[in-house]
Amino acid sequence: MSDIPDKLALVGYGRMGRLIEQLAPSHGFAVALRLDEFNNPDGVGLTPENFDGINVAVDFSIPEVVADNAVRLAELGVPLAIGTTGWLDQLDRVREAVERNDSAVVYGANFSIGVNAFYRVVEAASKALAAQREYDAFMYEAHHKYKKDAPSGTALRLLDAMREAGYSRPVDVATQRSGQFPGIHEIGFDSEADTIRVSHAARNRSGFAHGALKAARWIMDRKGVFEFSRIWDRLD
Ligand SMILES: NC(=O)c1ccc[n+]([C@@H]2O[C@H](COP(=O)([O-])OP(=O)(O)OC[C@H]3O[C@@H](n4cnc5c(N)ncnc54)[C@H](OP(=O)(O)O)[C@@H]3O)[C@@H](O)[C@H]2O)c1
């Protein structure tokens, strides 16, 4: 990291955007641009003038706008870390724009290192129980009342991890939206004889914000589209 901070743009200036702004200096970044629903309706803030000199952007906005934001930033050649969830049905469109413009995106439903390690715990449990048909699987996730998508992006990523590990039976998923929970995910396996539970509980949002800033630094030197759970253990 050089002594001169790299210039960071925040797309989305809500709970996560504001926390990333606080932590940015400790990762060698200076926040040079903040876009929100007032100065970026329909992506009007994503201009060459606004992004002149910006080294990287981080998007923690809303599912409805993130894919359009990402396409426009790819056209501007700005590397991007996307933390927003609930938009992966538009991943192909974003990938096409990134590849066409030789730009870069890293996206992740969860930038916490602990959750990314937890994916591996769940994969191992799912693999061990894939052939043990007496075990049924269940998932529970809880978040604060403001979270817009359900099940969470992390829950969907966990379901993918279970499938990839060979667990092909149904997984009953329960979600809760109330209070201030920053994020709880629990996977369980239940049989007549016993229950296995593995869980991750975020204590606050700092793990997400530090992970997003590490992802932003990593993507600055790359080209292409990357999913955070595939690269997190290669970060500094
Ligand atoms: N990957 C991770 O580790 C991680 C961790 C935590 C959260 N998340 C996800 O990150 C997203 C943001 O979470 P949050 O808690 O920060 O939500 P938030 O507090 O609601 O912040 C989102 C902000 O984006 C603004 N926005 C709306 N339209 C915009 C536009 N066109 N351009 C730029 N900004 C716009 C919203 O304004 P309005 O509210 O006025 O619409 C709001 O201020 C969610 O999808 C959440 O699930 C991911």
The ligand as an ORCA input file, in Angstrom:
! r2SCAN-3c Opt
* xyz 0 1
  N     -21.946     -8.418      0.982
  C     -22.008     -8.155      2.297
  O     -21.112     -8.478      3.072
  C     -23.203     -7.387      2.821
  C     -23.252     -6.968      4.156
  C     -24.305     -6.175      4.568
  C     -25.303     -5.810      3.658
  N     -25.245     -6.263      2.385
  C     -26.206     -5.853      1.356
  O     -25.828     -4.541      0.943
  C     -26.980     -3.801      0.547
  C     -27.012     -2.479      1.293
  O     -27.149     -2.713      2.695
  P     -27.323     -1.498      3.703
  O     -27.599     -2.131      5.030
  O     -26.207     -0.528      3.571
  O     -28.683     -0.868      3.117
  P     -29.211      0.634      3.215
  O     -28.843      1.223      4.542
  O     -30.660      0.573      2.827
  O     -28.363      1.404      2.104
  C     -28.609      1.335      0.724
  C     -28.564      2.736      0.201
  O     -28.555      2.795     -1.232
  C     -29.363      3.910     -1.593
  N     -29.767      3.977     -3.002
  C     -30.995      3.839     -3.546
  N     -30.960      4.059     -4.867
  C     -29.673      4.342     -5.175
  C     -29.010      4.685     -6.392
  N     -29.665      4.792     -7.553
  N     -27.676      4.922     -6.353
  C     -26.991      4.841     -5.201
  N     -27.589      4.536     -4.005
  C     -28.906      4.297     -3.995
  C     -30.520      3.736     -0.638
  O     -31.357      4.847     -0.578
  P     -32.954      4.576     -0.166
  O     -32.953      3.786      1.088
  O     -33.490      5.948     -0.019
  O     -33.546      3.832     -1.327
  C     -29.771      3.525      0.673
  O     -29.323      4.726      1.265
  C     -28.160     -4.739      0.775
  O     -28.474     -5.409     -0.434
  C     -27.633     -5.748      1.799
  O     -28.306     -6.993      1.709
  C     -24.211     -7.050      1.951
*
